[in-house]
């Protein structure tokens, strides 16, 4: 596996600079791999994230709760949800008491798609399985939490 020093053909001011550069580079690598893994399913990472949230929440939830749970905050959550509705992966209904409130839930088709995506061994999953132990993953996660303060 290539080290960040080999990937980025420049020097680093110090180890902290190397860490941040590596963090940004790796985040982009993960994002690009995720995009490629989702291409055959015709959805974006943001749409997958909506399905993930709805799958974990079960029944009808306010759209505002979905927005709060997104890993990548986006002002166009409604547009992303509309695309999933159009594809039949989620359902929407308006509140009986407040027209401004919209509820959504994952459909049976959406659950099937979510499960199919998660059964496929992705590039990211392969990297995790072959390159990191559970202890490594826990340590790096703890370091990232510490970094964010």
N, C-alpha and C positions, 0 to 999 in steps of 0.2 A: 504494500500500500504506500502511495506517495505521501511524503510529508509536506506540510504547508510550505516549507522552504523550497521544495522542488516545484510545487504548483505555482507559487508566486515568485517570479524571478526578480525579487528585490530584497533588500535587507530590512531588518526591523530595528527600531530604536531601542527596544528592550523586550523582555519577555511578556510584559503586559500588552504591548503593541502587537506582538506576535499572536497572543491569545485572542485579542479582538479581531484581528485580521482572519485568523483561523475560524473563529465563531461566525463571522459574516460569510466567509467562503463556504463553510459547511452548511450553513442555513440555506444558502442559494442552491447548493448541491442537493440537499434534501428536497427543497421545493421543486426543482427541475425533475428529479426522479419521481416525485409524487405526481406531477403533471403528466409525465410519460406513462406511469402506471395506470392513471385514470383515463387516458385517451381512448382505449378500446371500449370503455363504458359510456362515453359521451357526456361526462360531467367534469366540472372543474373542482379543484381542491376546496373552494369556498362552498360549492354545492354539496360536496361530500361532507363537509363540516356541519352543514345544516341537517343532513340525514343522520349524522352521528348524534347530534344533540337530540333530535326528535326520537331516534331509536332509544336513547337512554331515558328519555322522559316519559315514554309510553303514550298516554292518551293526549287529548287536545291541550295545547299550551299557547299562551299569548305569544304573538310574534315578537313582542318586546323582550320576552325571556330568551327567545332564540338569539336575538341580537346580542344580549348580554353574555351568552355562552360562547360566542364566536372567538376563535383563537386569533383571527385576523379581523379587526374591527372594520366594518364596511358600511358606508352610507347607503349602498344599493342592495341591502338585504332583501327588500321587497321584490326587486327585480330578479334576484337570484331565486327566490322562492317561487315567483311566477313561472320561471323556466322549469322548475321541478314540478309544479302543478301541471303545466302544459304537457310534460312527459309522463304524467301519471304517477310520479313518485311520492308526492305529498298531496294532502287535501287541505282545503281552507274553508272556514265558515266565519261569519260575522257574529259578534255578540248580540244577544237578544236585547240587552239593556243599554249598551253603549256602542253606537255605530262606529266610533273611532277605534274600537278594540277588535282585532282580528285574531282568530285562533287557527293553528295549523297542527297537523299530525302526519306522521309517516303512513303511507298506504302499504298494502300488502306487497305491491310491486316494488315500492321503495325499500321495504324490508328485505325482499329477495335480492335486489340489486346490492344493497349494503352487505348482506351476507356473502354474496358472490365475490364482491371486491375483496372482502376480508379473508376469504379462503385462498385467494391467489397469493403466492409468495412473491412479494414485491421486491424491487431492488433494495429498498430500505430495510425490509425484513431480512433479506439475505445478508446485508451488511451487519445488521444486529446479531443475527445467528452465528455468523462466521468470525466476526471481529471483536465483539464485546461480550463479556460475561455479565451476568446480572449485577455482580458487584461493581464492575466498571460503569455500567449504566447508572447505578445508584450514585456512585461517586461523582460522575460528570453532572448528573442532575442536581446534586447538592452544591457543586461548584457554581452552576448556573444560577441557582436560587441565591447563593451568597453574592454573586456578581451583581444581580439586580437589587440587592440590598433589602 
